Every structure is written in C-alpha cells, then in structure tokens.
Amino acid sequence: MVVQDAMCCAAMRIMDVRAAYCVEDFEWEMCRKIARQDMKDANVNLMRQYADIAFAKKVDGNNEAHLSK
C-alpha cells in the first residue's frame, strides 16, 4: 500500500509539472512554425510527385506510373 501511495503521488507530481510546463515554458509558436513548414514541404513533395507522373505520362505515354513515396 505504501508503494502504491508513493507511485500515485509521483504520478500526480509528474502531471502537475507537465501541465505547468505546457502553460509556462513550452514554445508553442516554434511548434506551430515547424508544423507549418513540415506541411508546406510535404505539399511541395506531393505536387512534385504528381507533376513527375503527369509529365511522364505525356512524354512516354506510360499509363503505369505510380506514386512512389
């Protein structure tokens, strides 16, 4: 029972510290900036793949092109 109480207290303390960190210290704006850049990069990559396939079909007449990534 003592071990269980100690574990419960430790878990509560961890949750309190994490909540405080999220409110006070976490760099939300940096997280947003990185997420937006990742989305832009992924969109550019997807558009390039589509363009590669579309142009390959027009040039080669190949109807078997697939998205590879």
Secondary structure, 3 states (H helix, E strand, C coil): CHHHHHHHHHHHHHHHHHHHHHHHCCCHHHHHHHHHHHHHHHHHHHHHHHHHHHHHHHHHCCCCCCCCC
